[in-house]
Amino acid sequence: MKQSLLTIETDNKLPEQLDVAVIGGGAAGVATAYELAKLGKRVGVFEKGRIAAEQSSRNWGWCRTLGRDMRELSLAKLSVQRWSELSSEIDADVGFRAPGITFVTRSESELAGWQTWFEFAQRSGVECEMLSKAQANRLYAQTGEPWIGGVRTMNDGYADPSRAIPLLARYAATQGVAVLQNCAVNDLYFSAGQLAGIVTERGVVRADAVVLAGGAWSSLFCLKQKVVLPTLNVHSSASKTRDDLQLPFNGPLKAPEFSVRERTGGGYILAKSGRGTAHIVPNSLRYGMRFKGLIASRRKNLNLRLGREFFCQLWNEISYLYLNRSPFVNNRILDPSPDMSLVRSAYEEAQRVFPELGPDMLDYAWGGAIDNTPDGIPVVSPCDAIPGLFLCTGFSGHGFSSATGAGRMLARLIHSGHLSDELKHLSHDRFLSGEVLAPNIIY
């Protein structure tokens, strides 16, 4: 990965006693720890590699309510609000800008879905508008009239994935949060049959509560605890253009075959809209039937592959569950290669609309791994099977955007013991019946 992730210095000393131990130093884990500290909790974040080195720095950086599933729209709204407040709170620029976000389409059925979402979002207080064919083409096309319409939000935007979460973690450390890197959590610690902390590669840390925010690794961790967490990882690809590119619009744009947004440091992030590779792995066999609805809705955008990844995952499970070897220690940073055919295709498709955005504008590309739930919305919830364990994972491609809101909601839940109405749709209990869960409105 060629992106310049901000590297921060963190604690080396293992804390002995915490109110809350957070497993995972990505966006969800760091945001939750930050919010818990604001509520007066003694908190530690334990990251097996570097802060934000996996998907939290490999995403597009979008912070959006636009097109979000109706069940997580309240979370998305709070998250965008928190992103807008964060730079001033921590006295450091996380790169958040709010020029609005736009989707355009050539599909009548997609446009009809957006109309339904628009009506719900307006009633929910989201500032948004539908775009006519003339508006969409005048604003978001240089060649021809490819779009039949679109939808736009006014207050959505983007932040800088290479800096935002490390900056937040560094500030949280100044507020008393213990932030440890290269410190894998291999197990939960129990005393007298009750959850009492975590077992790290450096030793035991006692804690009254534990938050699992392990992203693509959460399902494997839960497997050892005999907790059902049905997620499948999709490998994604994205790229950065050369810095000298200038496009004739502001704000992130999602078109059918490509998505693009400007970077605060110059150039643009460009990716193939909604495309990725789903490797067939043991979890595919274990939980595959639960994903029928999601796969049916996204099948044309997924490449299914069976190969080396299956055996790598199988070995991780065998070594972790039966041989007492840590896959987290042996995989400090998940760094999948980008699919260069998808990267090149995004430039070729974008060039049809914006002639200057051709393959010669590619600077570099990278890959990432997105953890998806069967219904495409996250788990921000207590785990009833293990009192004291909370889950903040399965964000299904929206983790960077949603982390700030999820962190605040979960911190308040842990502090007060009260489950808010906004979190009821994101409960872990929804997976326990084994039923097939369907996505609602997801784009």
N, C-alpha and C positions, 0 to 999 in steps of 0.2 A: 504493500500500500504506500503510495507516494505522498498522500496528504500529510500536511505538517500539523499533526496533533500537538497541542500545547502540552508540554511535559511539566508536571509540578512535583515539588518535593513534599513528602508526607511523613507521617509518624513511622518509627521503627519499633517503638515499645508497645508490647501487647497490653491492652488494658485488662484489669482483673475483673471488674464488675461494671455492668452497664444496665441502664433501664431497657434499652433496645439495641440489638445487634442487627445490622443491615447487611445481608449477603448480596454483593454485587455493586460495583462502582460505576455503573452506567447512569443514564439520565434518571431512571425511576428510583434507583437506590440513593443517589446523591440528593435528589430533590426531596425525597421522604426524610432523609436524615436532617437536611437543612430545616425543614418545617418542624420536625420533632424537637430540634434544639431550640427553636424559637418558642416552643411551648415549655421549655425548661427541662427537657429530658436529657439524660446522659446517653449519648449515642455514639456508636462506632460503625464505620463503613469498612467492609473487608472485601478487597478486590484481588482476584487471583493473578491479574496482570497489571495493566496500567489503567488509570481512571479514564473511562470513555473510549477505550481503544477498540472496542468492537462496534456494534451497530450504532451506538450513540454518537459516533463521529463519522459514520459511513452513510448516513441517510441524506436526504435532499435538503434538510434544514427547514422544511415548511412547518409553520405553526398555524393550524387552520381549524375552523369550524365547517368550512365548505364541504358538502357531500358526506359529512360524517353520519354514521348510523344514528338513527333517532334515539336509541337507548344510551348512547354515550355523548349526546350533544351537550348536555349540562357540563360534563367533564371537559369537553372541548372548549366550551365558552370560558370556563374558569381558567383553563390552561393558557389560552391566548391572553386573558387578563393578567395572569401571573407573569407571562413572558414580557408583557409591556411594563411591568413594575420592577423586573429583576435587576436591570442594570443600575438603577438608582439605589436599590436596596443594598447591593454588594459593592457599589462604587467601582464598577468595572464594566466595560462595554461587552455584552454577550452577543452583539451583532444583531439584536432584534430590530427589524424595520417592519412597518405595517402599511405597505402600499396597496393592500388588497390582493386577493387571489381570484383567478378566472379559470373556468372550464369552458371549452368550446367543443362542438361535436358536429358530425354529419349524420347522426343516427336519430331518427324520429322517436324511437322507443327510449333512448337515453335522455333525450330532451324532455320527454313526458315524465320520466323518473325525476329529473331535476325540478320540474314544475311542482311535483308532489313534495319534494324536499323543501323547495323554496317556500311553499305555503306553510309547512310545519315550522320551518326556521323563523319565518317572520313572526308567527305567533309566539315563538320562544324568545324573541327579542334579538335575533341576529339581524344585523343590518346587511341586506343583500338585495340583488336585483336580477331579473332575467334580461338577457340580451337578445335583441332581434337579429335576424340574419344580416341586415345592413350594419348594425352596430358591431357584431362579432367580426365581420370581414373587414370593416373599416379600421378597427383597432388592432386586430390580431392576424392579419394576413397581408403579405406584400404581393403575392402572385395569385391571381384568380379569385374565386369566391368559394373556398372549400367548406365553409361552415354554414349550417342552417340556423344556428343560434348558440346561446351559451348562458352561463350563470356566473355571478360574481358576488363576492363578499367584500365589504368595505374595510374591515378592521383586521383581517387576517394578514399574515406576513411570513417572515422567516427569521431565523437566527443563525449563528455561525457554529456548526457542529464541531469544528476543530478546536474551538476555544470555550464555548459556553459552559459545558459541564465541568471541565477542569477548573475554570474560574470560580464556579459555584462551589466546588469541592474545596478549593483553596480558601475561599472566604469562610465556609462552614468550619474549617479547621481553626480559624482565628476565633470562632465562637464556641470552641470547646469540643467540637466533634472530632473523635479519633478517626483519622483516615489512614488506612493501611493498604499499600500496594504490594504486589507479589506475596500475598498472604491468602492462600486458598482456604475456603471453608469446606471441609470434607464430610461433615456430619453434624447432626444436632446432638446436644448434650442433655441427658436426662438425669434427674436425681429423684429418688423415691417415686419413680414412674411419672414425674412431671417434667415438662420442658424447662430447662434451667440454663440454657445457653447454647454455645456452638463449639465445635471441635475444629480448630484451624490447623494448618500444617505446622504452626509454631507452638500450639498448645490450646488448652481450654480457656474460653472466655465465658464467664457467667453473665447471664442476662435474663431479665424478667420476661422479655418478649423478643421475637425474632421476625424480621421481615425478609422474605425471599424475593429478591429482585434480580434474578440471574439470567433474564432474557432467554437466549437460545439454549442455555444449560439448565433452566429451571425444571423441565420435565424429568431429566435424568436424576437430578437431586431428589425430586419428589418420589421417584421410583424406589429409591432406597428406603424412604420413609413409609412406603406403601400408601402413598397419597396419589389419587388419580388426577393427573394434569395432562389432558389430551392436547398436545401442541405438535405441529409439524413445522419444520424450518424450511423456508424458501430462500434460495440464494439469489441475490439481486446484483445488479451491475449499474454503475453510474460513472460519470466522467466530468472533467473540467475542460472548458474551452480555453483557447488562448486569450490572454488578457486584452488584446486589441480589438476584440469583437464588440460591436455596439448594435443592439436590436432596438426597433422603434416602439417599444412599449415598456412600461414599468410593472413590476409585480410578477410573481410566479404564474406560469401559464401551463395548464394541462390540456393537450390536444389528444386525439385518439391514438396516435402512434409515437408521440414524444411529449416530454415534460421538461420545462426549462425555467430557471430563475437566475437572476443576477447575483453575483457574489460581492460582498462588501470590499473584498480585496482585489477585485478586478476579474473580468471574465464571467462565465456563466456555468451553472451546473446543468448538465443535460443527461437525460435517461430515457429509456423506452418506457412508455406509460404502462404501469401495471404488469410488466412482464418479469418473469423469473424462472428459476429451475427448481423443481421439487424432486429431490433425490428420494428414492424408495429406500427406507431405513426400517429398523425394527419397530419404531413408533408408527410407521405406515401400516404395519400388520396389526399392531396392538390397538390402534385407535382409528384406523382408516375408515371404517363404516360411519363413524361420527362425522366425517368430513364430506359426506356425499353431497350435501347441499352447497357447501362452499366450493367444492371442486366443480360441480355442475355450473355454478355461476361464473367461474373463472377459468374453465378448462381451456379455452382458446388462448389464454394468456400464460399458461404454464407449460414448461417442458418437463415431462416426467422422465427420470433416468434411473436405471438400475446398474450399479457398478461398485467401484471401490468404496464409495461413501457408506454403503450398506455394511460392509465388513468393518470399516473403521468404527461405526457406531456400535456394532455388535460387540467388538472388542472392548470399547469403552464400558459397555454395560457389564460384560463378564468380569472385567478387571475390577470394576467399582463394586459390584454386588457380591462377588464370590472370592476375589483374590485380594481384597483390601488395598487396592492400588488406586490412587487418585487420578481420574482423568482431568481434573482441574489443574493439578500441578503440572501434568504433562501437556496441557494445552493452554498455555498462558493467554494467548491471543488468537481468537478464531479469525483467520485471514483467508477466506476463499478467493480464488482468482476470478476476475471479471470475465463474463462471456463477451468476447470481443465482437462476435457476430451481432449480438444485440446492441452493443455500443455503436458499431458502424451503421446499423440499420436506423438507429435513432437520428443520426446525422443526415443520412440519406433522405429520411422522411421529412425532417425539419427543413431541409434545403428546398423541398418542393413548395414550401410556404414562405420561407425566408431564405432567398438565394445565397446570401453570404454565409449561412450556417451549414457549410458542407463538411465532409470528413477531414479536409485539410485544416480545419479549425480545432481538431482534437489536440489537447495538451497531454492529459493522462487519464487513466481509468482505474477503478477499484471495485472490489466485490464486498458483499456483506451477507449476513444471515438474519432473516426476519422470522421471529417465532409467531406462528398463527394459531389461533383457537378455532374450533369448528364453526362458531358463529361470527368470527371476525371482530370481536370486541374483547377487551382485556379482562383480566381477573384482578380486582382490587378489593380484597376480601379477607376476613378471618378464615382460617382452615379449621373447621369444627372438629375434625378427626384428631387434631393436636392443639389443644387450647394453648394460646400464647403465640402460635405461628400465624403470620399474615402473609398473603401473597400479593405481589405487585408486579405482574408479568403478563405475557401473552398479548402484547399490544398490537400485534397483527399489522405492523407497518406504520403505526402512529405513535410509537413510544417516545420519540424525541419531542413531538408536538404535545403529547398528553402528559408527560412526566410531571410538569410543574403543577398541574391541577390534581393529578393523582397523588402526588406527594402531600399536598395540603389536605385532601380529603382523608387519606389514610392516616396521617398524623393526628388529625382531629378524632378519628375513630379510635385509635389506640389511646389517646389521651382521655377521651370522655367515655368510651365504651358504647357510644351511641352510633348505630348504623344509619346514615342519612338515606333519604329517599333516592338520591342520585346514585348511590352505590348499590342499590338492591338489584339492578339489572346486571351488575358486574360481579355477582356473588359466585364463589366457588361451588356452591351447592348445585348450580345448574348442570354440572357435569356428572353428578352422582347417580342419576337415574339411568344413564346409558343411552338415552334417547338421542336421535339425530337432531342437532340444533341447526337452524337455518339462519343465514345472514338476513338482515333487514334491508335497509338501503345503504349500500356500500359502494364507493367508487374508488 
